[in-house]
Amino acid sequence: MPTDTPIPDPPNPAPRRPHPQRPDRQDPALPAAVLWDMDGTLVDTEPHWIAAEHALMARHGASWSHEQALQLVGSALPDSGRLLAAHLAAEAGVHLDPDAIVAELIGEVVHQVSASVVWRPGALQLLRELGELGVPCALVTMSYRSLAGTVAALVPGAFAVVVAGDEVTRGKPAPDPYLRAAHLLGVDPRRCVVLEDSAPGVASGEAAGARVVACPHMVPIPPAPGRSRVASLAELDAAALGRVAAGQVVDSIAP
């Protein structure tokens, strides 16, 4: 997989589209919409989350391994906050409110993203192509609106809809986030393609009835019937996503 390197924000990362194209006027060879996960799929924020978790634990005298951090990748933030709070209580006898933990982590990640954003390989090019073809895109993330809005603002006009983790009752792996995105776009989730990097996100997209392309980053994603996998978003273009939406499975990752 290509190595991520910080790059400056492109001057015009994606074309502005005042409204998503109507599904009944869209090229039938293309997906009705593409629903993007954010952390680890669009931008490489997972190292920021892990670093923030380590700093939190170290400050209170608790241990925290890289393997433990990887278990939280893709999880809903309230779930992560409760797990981290329980770990602090058991390890160091420190009792913190899970919501306060989540707020602290988000603040640190927003700070890091505002200072320097690292786009996942191929993400901007694919987002730009979809915009040029009028394929509606949604950003569907378990990060809260404060962080999701910061990232979405870096690609103005690229996302017709943003669904954040603090705007759904049940987060990934439940289907709710992707079902909400499809509803807001006015499209059938079964005609959508979901781009994901984590197991909870893949499960969420599949439970919503969408076709899923997994692009693993921090954690591996196993093969499964009907599941597409790529090593990099640079392997994809709009035509490939159209074939996935039509039922074709692509898998470039060795078993």
Secondary structure, DSSP 8 states (H G I E B T S, - for coil): ----------SSSS---SS---GGGS-TTS-SEEEE--BTTTB--HHHHHHHHHHHHHHTT----HHHHHTTTT--HHHHHHHHHHHHHHHH-----HHHHHHHHHHHHHHHHHH---B-TTHHHHHHHHHHTT--EEEE-SS-HHHHHHHHTTSTTS-SEEE-GGG-SS-TTSSHHHHHHHHHHT--GGGEEEEESSHHHHHHHHHTT-EEEE--SSS-----TT-EE-S-GGG--HHHHHHHHTT---B-S--
